[in-house]
Amino acid sequence: MAVMTPRHRRWFAALGGSIIVGALFAWLPVGASAADLRQGPSVTISRGQTINDDIYAAGGTISIDGNVNGSVIAAGGTITVSGTVSRDVMVAGGTINVTGKVGGSIRAAGGNLTINGPHWA
């Protein structure tokens, strides 16, 4: 029996994240074609940075510390949303922390979830 190394686990996590993001793309309406697509071992929207579009991210670590004038759709090992998102947050990952301001719905699936931030009415 083969032993799964940390490298294999990361590869399978990235593959799983890519599959989830692909499924999210297939689920979205056709009219939502404009978006900011990002992937890699680490995806970051820095504090002070503003994205004027929906953002789709897949990676090992995803950090949304800035402002997103749209929705965040992300899949990764660790996802942190501490910035401001004007619309919805849809995330799937091993560890998810949403402590930022979210203007729409939050949909999250993961192993460890922390959702503790202001929500616009």
Secondary structure, 3 states (H helix, E strand, C coil): CCCCCHHHHHHHHHHHHHHHHHHHHHHCCCCCCCCEEEEEEEEEECCCCEECCCEEEEEEEEEECCEECCCEEEEEEEEEECCEECCCEEEEEEEEEECCEECCCEEEEEEEEEECCCECC
